[in-house]
Amino acid sequence: MASDGTAVRGRGRPPKVVLDARIIVDAALALCDEQGAEALTVRKLAARLGVDPSSLYRHVADKDELHLLLADRLFEEILETFAPTPGDWRSTLRDLAVGSRETALRHPAAAVVATYRTTRRPAEMRIVEHILTAFAEAGCDPGQSALLHRVYGDFTLAWSGMDAAFATLDPAAQAGDEAAWTREYVAADPSRFPSIARSSAHMAAMTGERVFRAALEVLLDGLEARIGRGGSPHAG
């Protein structure tokens, strides 16, 4: 108590943290970036924020909801640099897929626990809206748009999650996998593996970025061909 009778706030102590869901999920993302997905526990998150673990549950129901919030936080980051290309559905979908993978590689630990979830939250819905609009611009009816949205979206998230998972490996494990194309495959016995022998030099020249871009164009070509055929969205 001060001499004038007023209360003295926590002299010598840090100010109390005012929590909300956004502060919590930003701290969760930073924790994943710095220490990996295994560090994402309520105890460690509370310690990072300087609060009692019980206080987190007033804003986030459980760890599952935290994962959903984290996934939507990544979707928000994708949208920060993405803009659809009016009248060019392929460019829109290409840019969105590239941005999704780049975001996953910036936050690989978070992407590993988030890319396979359906968040039901605003950023995800904005992305779904962009995808469905692109397919509508391509001439799809609502049923076909719904199907191709899942084909495209699942491809993008699966590939982004796969590359993110690789990025979380120990550097020695990454180096060993990457060196396989210039070591074991180049040295494969041509009499046993003639097709590998014919292509080994080219296989060694591949990068993750090049393969992703090629796969994305194959997907877009396939989508365009299917759209051109029209027909039932349930057709094979």
N, C-alpha and C positions, 0 to 999 in steps of 0.2 A: 504494500500500500504506500503510495506517495504521501508526502507531507500535506498535500492539499486534499487527501482523502480519496483520490482516484486510483483505480486499480492499475498496476503495472503489468503489462502483457509479457508473459514468458521471457523475463529478462535473461539474456544469454542463450535462449533457445531459438531454433529456426522457426520461421512463421509456419502456421498450420497450413497444410496443403488442402485446397478446396478441390475435391474430386468431381469429375463427371466422366461419362463414358469415353469422350474424346481424349481426355488426358490419359486415361487408363490404356486405351488402345495404342496411342502414340508411344507410351512407355513400353508396351508389350512389343511393338515393332522394333524399337531401339534395342530392347533386351535380346530379341531374336537375332538382330543384325550383329550384335557384339559377342553373344555367347552361344548362339545356336538354339534350335527349337527345344532341346532338352532342358534349357534354362527357363522355359516359360512355365513357371509354377506360380501359384498365388503367393507363396511365401517370398520368392525372389522378386516378384513384381511389387509387392507391398514394400519390401525393403528398398527397392529403387525409388519408390515414390515417397518414402519416409512416413508410411502410415501403418496402422494395424491391419493385418490381413482381413479381419472381419469387415472393415469399412469398404472393401472392394465389392462385397456382395450386395451392398445397397445400390450399386450401379450396374453390375454385371452378374447375372444369375448364377453362372457356373463357368467352368472352363470351356464347355462346348460353345456357349454364347460368345466367349472371348475369341474363340477361333473364327466364328462367323463375323464378328466385328473386325477382326484382323483381315479376313478375306475381303470384306467390303472396303477396308482402308486401302488395300492394294488396288482394287478397282478404281477408287478415287484417284489414285496416283496415275493410273493409266489414262484417265480422262483429262488430267491436267494438261497433257501435251497432244491429245488426240482431237482431230476435227474431221467430220465426214467430208467426203468429196462429192458435192451435189452432182447427180447425173452419172456418176462413175462408181457403181457398186463394187467392182473389183478393187479399186484403189481404197475405198472405204474399209473393206474387209482386210485387205493386205496391211494397211497402216495399223488397224486395230490389233491384228495378230502380232505384228512386229513389236508394237508398244507393249503388248501383254507379256511377251517373252522378255523384253528388256527390263520391265518392271520386276519380273520374277528373278532375273539374274542380279538385280540390285539388292533384292531382299530374299535370297534363296532359302534361308531357314524358315521364314514366314510363309513363303510360297509352298513349301513342302507340306505344311499343315493346312493350307488354305485353298489351293487351286482345285481341289476335288469337291469343295463344298458349294452348296446353293444357299446364298446368304438371305434371300428374300428382302433385301435392303435397298435403299435408294440408288447407290452407285451401280450395283449389279443390274437393277432394273433399267437404268439409263443405258447401260451397255447392250442389254437385250433389245431395248427399243431401237438403238442404232443398227443392230444386226437385222432385225425384222424389217426395218425401213429399207435397208440395202437390198434385201431379197424382194421386197415389194417393188422397188425401182427396177429390179432385174426382170420383172414380169411374173413373179410367183403369186399364186393365190394364197389365201391365209393358211390353208393346210400344208401346202408345200413349203411356205415360209417357216412354219413351225418345225417341220422335219429338218430342213436344211440348216436352220439356226442351231439345232442340236448337233448336227454333223460337224458344222464349222466350229461351234463353241467348244465341243468336247475335244476336237482335234487341237485347238489352240491351247486349252487349259492343260491337256495331257502332255503336249510337247513342252510347254512352259514348265510344268511341274517336273518332268523328266530332266530337263536341263538344269533346273534349280537343284534337284536332288544330287546330280553329279557335282554341282558346284559346292555342295556341303561336304563332299568326301575329303578325307585327309589328302593333302597335296601329293604324297607319295602314291596313293592309290590312283589319283587322277593321272599322274605322270605315267604310271604303269599301263593304264588303259589306253592313253593316247599314244604311247610308244609302241603298242602292239601292232599298229598298222605299218610302222616302219621297221619293225623287228621280226616278230613271229610270222606275220603274214607275208612279208617279203621273202622270208627264208623257207616258206612252206615248200614241200617236195612237189615239183611240177607233175611228177608221174601220178601222184595221188590226188592232187588238187590243181588240175590244169586250168580251170576257170579262175581260180585265185591267182595263179601265176600270170595269167594274161592281164589281169586288172590290178595287180598289187601296187604297181607304181602309181596308178591313179587313185587307188584307195588311200595311199599314204598322203596324198595331197589334199584330202578332204578336211574341211573345218566344220565345227558345229554350226557356225553361222551359214556357211554355204549349203549344208545339207538341209537346214531348216528352211532357207529361202526356196530351195528347189522343191521341197515337200509341199510348201505353201502354194507354189505355182501349180503343182500337180493337183492339189486339192481344188484350187480355183478353176482350173481347166475342167475337172470332173464336175464341179458344181455347175459351170456354164453349160456343159454338154447335157446335164440332166435337166436344167431349166429349159434348154432348147427343145428337149423331147416333150416337155409338159407331162400331162397325164396325172394319174392319182398319186397323192403323196405317199401312199402305202405300197406303190409298185417297187419291185426289186431293181 
